[in-house]
Amino acid sequence: MTINDLELFLVERQSETTDPSIRSLLIRLVTETGLVGWGEAVLPWRLSELPGRRAMLLPILTGRSAFDIEELLEQQNLRPRPLQAAVEMACWDLVGRIAGLPLCCLFGGQYRGRIPLGVRLHGSSIEQVLQLSREMADQGFHWQTLSATGRMSNDENLVTALLGAVGDRVELRLDGRQSYNMEQAQELCHRLEDESLVFFLDPLQGGRMEEVASLRRQTTMTMAVARSVETPADMMAFIRGGVASNTVIDIQRVGGLVLARKCGTIAEAGGIGASLCAGHSLGVATAATLQLACATPAYNGCLECTRHQPADELLVEPFSYVDGMIQVPQGPGIGVEVNRAAIDKYQVS
């Protein structure tokens, strides 16, 4: 089943809440029989660039079998990694549609049909964040992540206020977003050591693993790393260096589902708790990530979301939730159908 055409769409969904807006690139691969596969990634491309980008990608992909994914990943022209992830995702979507099965069946079977959702709290004030946290907990979303502001007292107050108000109902993680230098991170860890945080993610500026490992040795707080893991080799260095006890793997950052699965396998072998993240997504990348999460026991954590709830505006059917968990879609390929009318609505012009 060979690829003979592709389309690129730049779409943007402006946020009407405290969540960030999402601007992403959709890739539509078409086979010689007219079968379609979709991929998605966030790339800093302008609308005027798309014809040239398509002209660059066509010779790489035309005539290639959608099944030859490992060979595809060796193509140096498919960089940066989010582009590689989007193209690989579209190929996997084609493979699943050809087989008539959701990708989880091709990745080892449905190990779990629902994935706990880790929602992210955004807000301009403590009161706004607290309100969102309560609302999410009321809906069953107990895995919550707070984004650090980079201001120590403010972050300390946010954490203590949240845990004081809803700490018995939520599993709270603090994402440092690589905001702090070593001295600041040490002080913040000292202040928060007695709080029941699940982990402190990406605390240090630069994200150097040896520095995170050093911080870990100086505190009882549980450390986690996401942004520094871009390859399976990074995951190996993570384990060898005793960097942290948890990791979050972003499929766009590592370059796709195959490489994310390799990272998960290494994490599992090293006794590291692992979660998956789709990155910023309007539904396509989230659906693909769910297929991998449900078939890979190594990813025993939640699906990390960059918003208070995954965006699904580009999908024919929205995601389904039960008790704070997201149902893995069971259609062929990535499990969902893309709504072309929604693409037209949100397409950047």
C-alpha positions as CSV (number, residue, x, y, z in Angstrom):
1,M,0.0,0.0,0.0
2,T,2.0,3.0,-1.3
3,I,1.7,6.7,-0.6
4,N,1.0,8.9,-3.6
5,D,-0.1,12.2,-2.2
6,L,-0.1,14.4,0.9
7,E,-1.9,17.6,2.1
8,L,-0.8,20.0,4.9
9,F,-3.2,22.0,7.0
10,L,-2.4,24.7,9.5
11,V,-5.2,24.9,12.0
12,E,-5.6,27.0,15.1
13,R,-8.2,26.9,17.9
14,Q,-8.4,30.0,20.0
15,S,-9.0,29.3,23.7
16,E,-12.2,30.6,25.3
17,T,-11.0,29.6,28.8
18,T,-7.7,29.9,30.8
19,D,-6.2,27.1,28.6
20,P,-3.6,28.1,26.0
21,S,-4.7,28.3,22.3
22,I,-3.5,25.5,20.1
23,R,-2.0,25.9,16.6
24,S,-0.9,22.7,14.9
25,L,-0.1,21.1,11.6
26,L,-2.2,18.3,10.2
27,I,-0.7,15.9,7.7
28,R,-3.1,13.9,5.4
29,L,-1.4,11.0,3.6
30,V,-3.3,9.4,0.7
31,T,-2.5,6.0,-0.8
32,E,-2.9,4.9,-4.5
33,T,-6.3,3.4,-3.6
34,G,-7.5,6.6,-1.9
35,L,-7.1,5.5,1.7
36,V,-6.3,8.3,4.0
37,G,-4.2,8.6,7.2
38,W,-3.8,11.5,9.5
39,G,-1.0,12.9,11.6
40,E,-0.6,16.0,13.8
41,A,2.2,18.0,15.4
42,V,3.0,21.5,16.6
43,L,5.5,23.1,14.2
44,P,6.5,26.8,13.9
45,W,5.5,26.9,10.2
46,R,3.8,29.8,8.5
47,L,0.9,29.4,6.1
48,S,3.0,30.7,3.2
49,E,5.6,27.9,3.8
50,L,3.2,25.0,3.3
51,P,3.5,24.7,-0.5
52,G,7.3,24.6,-0.2
53,R,7.1,22.1,2.7
54,R,4.8,19.9,0.7
55,A,7.1,20.0,-2.3
56,M,10.0,18.9,0.0
57,L,8.0,16.1,1.5
58,L,6.5,14.6,-1.6
59,P,9.6,13.1,-3.1
60,I,10.4,11.5,0.3
61,L,7.0,9.9,0.8
62,T,5.6,9.2,-2.7
63,G,5.9,5.6,-3.7
64,R,6.8,4.5,-0.2
65,S,4.9,1.8,1.6
66,A,3.0,2.9,4.6
67,F,4.2,-0.2,6.3
68,D,7.9,0.7,6.1
69,I,7.9,2.8,9.3
70,E,11.3,1.8,10.7
71,E,12.9,2.8,7.4
72,L,10.9,6.0,7.4
73,L,12.4,7.0,10.7
74,E,15.9,6.9,9.3
75,Q,15.1,9.7,6.8
76,Q,17.1,12.6,7.9
77,N,14.9,15.0,5.9
78,L,12.0,14.3,8.3
79,R,13.2,16.6,10.9
80,P,12.5,18.2,13.3
81,R,11.2,15.4,15.4
82,P,7.6,16.7,15.6
83,L,7.4,16.5,11.8
84,Q,8.7,12.9,11.9
85,A,6.1,12.1,14.6
86,A,3.3,13.5,12.4
87,V,4.3,11.6,9.3
88,E,4.9,8.4,11.2
89,M,1.5,8.9,12.9
90,A,-0.3,9.2,9.5
91,C,1.5,6.0,8.3
92,W,0.3,4.1,11.4
93,D,-3.2,5.4,10.8
94,L,-3.0,4.0,7.3
95,V,-1.6,0.7,8.6
96,G,-4.5,0.3,11.1
97,R,-7.1,1.2,8.5
98,I,-5.7,-1.3,6.0
99,A,-5.9,-3.9,8.8
100,G,-9.3,-2.7,9.9
101,L,-8.1,-2.5,13.5
102,P,-7.3,0.1,16.0
103,L,-3.6,0.5,16.5
104,C,-3.6,-0.9,20.0
105,C,-4.4,-4.3,18.5
106,L,-1.2,-4.0,16.4
107,F,0.9,-2.7,19.3
108,G,0.2,-5.8,21.5
109,G,-3.5,-5.6,22.3
110,Q,-5.7,-3.6,24.6
111,Y,-4.0,-3.9,28.0
112,R,-6.4,-1.3,29.4
113,G,-9.4,0.3,27.7
114,R,-9.4,3.5,29.7
115,I,-6.5,5.7,30.6
116,P,-6.5,8.1,33.6
117,L,-6.3,11.6,32.4
118,G,-3.8,14.1,34.0
119,V,-5.4,17.5,33.6
120,R,-3.4,20.8,33.7
121,L,-4.5,23.7,35.8
122,H,-4.2,27.2,34.2
123,G,-5.4,30.4,35.8
124,S,-4.4,34.0,36.4
125,S,-5.0,33.8,40.2
126,I,-5.0,31.3,43.0
127,E,-8.8,31.6,43.2
128,Q,-9.2,30.8,39.5
129,V,-6.8,27.8,39.8
130,L,-8.6,26.5,42.9
131,Q,-12.0,26.8,41.2
132,L,-10.8,24.8,38.2
133,S,-9.2,22.2,40.4
134,R,-12.4,21.7,42.3
135,E,-14.4,21.5,39.1
136,M,-12.1,18.9,37.7
137,A,-12.1,16.8,40.9
138,D,-15.9,17.0,41.0
139,Q,-15.9,15.5,37.5
140,G,-13.6,12.7,38.6
141,F,-10.3,14.1,37.2
142,H,-8.1,13.6,40.3
143,W,-4.7,13.6,38.5
144,Q,-3.8,17.3,38.2
145,T,-0.7,19.2,37.2
146,L,0.1,22.7,38.2
147,S,2.3,24.8,36.0
148,A,5.0,26.7,37.9
149,T,5.2,30.5,37.4
150,G,8.9,30.6,38.1
151,R,8.3,32.8,41.1
152,M,9.1,30.8,44.2
153,S,6.7,32.4,46.7
154,N,3.9,32.3,44.2
155,D,4.5,28.7,43.3
156,E,4.7,27.7,47.0
157,N,1.5,29.5,47.8
158,L,-0.3,27.9,44.8
159,V,0.8,24.4,45.9
160,T,-0.1,24.9,49.6
161,A,-3.4,26.5,48.7
162,L,-4.4,23.7,46.4
163,L,-3.4,20.9,48.7
164,G,-5.0,22.6,51.6
165,A,-8.3,22.9,49.7
166,V,-8.5,19.7,47.7
167,G,-5.5,17.7,48.7
168,D,-7.6,14.8,49.9
169,R,-9.2,14.6,46.4
170,V,-6.3,15.1,44.0
171,E,-2.9,13.7,43.0
172,L,-1.0,16.9,42.4
173,R,2.1,17.3,40.4
174,L,4.1,20.5,40.0
175,D,5.6,21.2,36.6
176,G,8.6,23.4,37.1
177,R,8.9,24.0,33.3
178,Q,12.7,24.3,33.7
179,S,12.1,27.6,35.5
180,Y,14.5,27.5,38.4
181,N,18.3,27.6,39.0
182,M,19.8,25.1,41.4
183,E,19.7,27.4,44.4
184,Q,16.1,28.4,43.9
185,A,15.0,24.8,43.2
186,Q,16.7,23.6,46.4
187,E,14.9,26.2,48.4
188,L,11.5,25.5,46.9
189,C,12.0,21.7,47.5
190,H,12.9,22.5,51.1
191,R,9.7,24.5,51.5
192,L,7.5,21.9,49.9
193,E,9.0,18.7,51.2
194,D,6.2,18.1,53.7
195,E,3.5,18.7,51.1
196,S,2.0,15.6,49.4
197,L,3.1,16.4,45.8
198,V,3.3,13.3,43.6
199,F,6.4,14.7,41.9
200,F,8.3,17.9,40.9
201,L,8.7,17.8,37.1
202,D,11.5,19.5,35.2
203,P,12.6,21.8,38.0
204,L,15.9,23.1,36.6
205,Q,16.8,25.6,33.9
206,G,18.6,23.9,31.0
207,G,17.3,20.5,32.1
208,R,20.7,18.9,32.4
209,M,20.2,15.5,33.8
210,E,23.3,15.4,36.0
211,E,22.0,18.6,37.8
212,V,18.5,17.1,38.3
213,A,20.2,14.0,39.8
214,S,22.2,16.2,42.1
215,L,19.0,18.0,43.2
216,R,17.3,14.7,43.8
217,R,20.1,13.7,46.2
218,Q,19.5,16.8,48.2
219,T,15.8,16.5,48.8
220,T,13.1,14.0,49.7
221,M,10.8,15.3,47.0
222,T,10.2,12.9,44.1
223,M,11.7,14.2,40.8
224,A,10.4,13.7,37.3
225,V,11.8,14.6,33.9
226,A,10.1,15.2,30.6
227,R,11.7,17.9,28.4
228,S,15.2,16.4,28.5
229,V,14.1,13.1,27.1
230,E,14.2,13.3,23.3
231,T,15.6,9.9,22.3
232,P,15.8,6.4,23.7
233,A,19.5,7.1,24.4
234,D,18.4,10.0,26.6
235,M,16.2,7.5,28.5
236,M,19.2,5.2,29.0
237,A,21.3,8.2,30.3
238,F,18.4,9.1,32.6
239,I,18.4,5.6,34.2
240,R,22.2,5.3,34.4
241,G,22.5,8.7,36.1
242,G,19.8,8.0,38.7
243,V,18.1,11.3,37.5
244,A,14.6,10.8,38.8
245,S,12.0,8.1,39.6
246,N,9.4,9.2,37.0
247,T,9.3,10.4,33.4
248,V,6.8,11.8,31.0
249,I,7.4,11.0,27.3
250,D,6.0,13.4,24.7
251,I,5.4,11.6,21.4
252,Q,6.1,14.8,19.4
253,R,9.3,15.5,21.3
254,V,10.8,12.0,20.8
255,G,9.7,11.7,17.2
256,G,6.7,9.4,17.1
257,L,5.0,6.3,18.5
258,V,7.8,3.8,17.7
259,L,10.4,5.8,19.6
260,A,8.0,6.6,22.4
261,R,7.5,2.9,22.9
262,K,11.2,2.2,23.0
263,C,11.6,4.9,25.7
264,G,8.8,3.2,27.6
265,T,10.5,-0.2,27.4
266,I,13.8,1.3,28.7
267,A,12.0,3.1,31.5
268,E,10.2,-0.1,32.5
269,A,13.4,-2.1,32.5
270,G,15.0,0.6,34.8
271,G,12.1,0.6,37.2
272,I,11.0,4.1,36.2
273,G,7.3,5.2,36.4
274,A,6.3,6.5,33.0
275,S,3.4,8.5,31.5
276,L,2.7,9.6,28.0
277,C,1.9,13.0,26.6
278,A,0.6,13.9,23.1
279,G,1.8,17.5,23.3
280,H,-0.5,20.3,22.2
281,S,-3.1,18.6,20.1
282,L,-6.6,19.2,18.6
283,G,-7.4,15.6,18.8
284,V,-5.5,13.6,16.2
285,A,-2.2,13.3,18.2
286,T,-4.2,12.6,21.4
287,A,-6.0,9.7,19.7
288,A,-2.8,8.2,18.5
289,T,-1.2,8.5,21.9
290,L,-4.1,6.8,23.5
291,Q,-3.6,3.8,21.2
292,L,0.0,3.4,22.4
293,A,-0.8,4.1,26.1
294,C,-3.5,1.4,26.2
295,A,-1.2,-1.3,24.7
296,T,2.0,-0.6,26.6
297,P,2.1,-1.7,30.2
298,A,5.3,0.3,30.7
299,Y,3.2,3.5,30.6
300,N,1.5,2.8,33.9
301,G,0.7,6.5,34.6
302,C,-1.9,8.8,33.3
303,L,-2.2,10.5,29.9
304,E,-0.7,14.0,30.5
305,C,-2.8,16.7,29.0
306,T,-1.6,20.3,28.3
307,R,-5.1,21.7,29.0
308,H,-7.8,21.1,31.6
309,Q,-9.3,18.7,29.1
310,P,-8.1,17.3,25.7
311,A,-9.2,19.3,22.7
312,D,-11.2,17.3,20.2
313,E,-12.7,19.9,17.9
314,L,-11.3,18.3,14.8
315,L,-12.9,14.9,15.4
316,V,-16.3,13.7,14.2
317,E,-16.9,12.1,17.6
318,P,-15.6,13.7,20.8
319,F,-13.6,11.8,23.3
320,S,-15.5,9.9,26.0
321,Y,-14.8,10.1,29.7
322,V,-15.7,7.8,32.6
323,D,-14.7,8.5,36.2
324,G,-11.8,10.7,35.2
325,M,-10.5,8.3,32.6
326,I,-10.5,8.8,28.8
327,Q,-11.9,5.9,26.7
328,V,-9.5,4.6,24.1
329,P,-11.3,5.1,20.7
330,Q,-11.9,1.8,18.9
331,G,-12.1,2.8,15.2
332,P,-9.5,1.6,12.8
333,G,-6.1,3.2,12.8
334,I,-5.8,5.9,15.4
335,G,-9.3,5.2,16.3
336,V,-11.1,8.4,15.2
337,E,-12.4,10.1,12.1
338,V,-11.3,13.6,11.3
339,N,-14.0,16.2,10.6
340,R,-13.1,18.1,7.3
341,A,-15.7,20.8,8.1
342,A,-13.9,21.5,11.4
343,I,-10.6,21.8,9.5
344,D,-12.1,24.3,7.2
345,K,-13.5,26.2,10.2
346,Y,-10.2,26.4,12.1
347,Q,-7.8,26.5,9.2
348,V,-5.4,29.5,9.3
349,S,-6.0,31.9,6.4
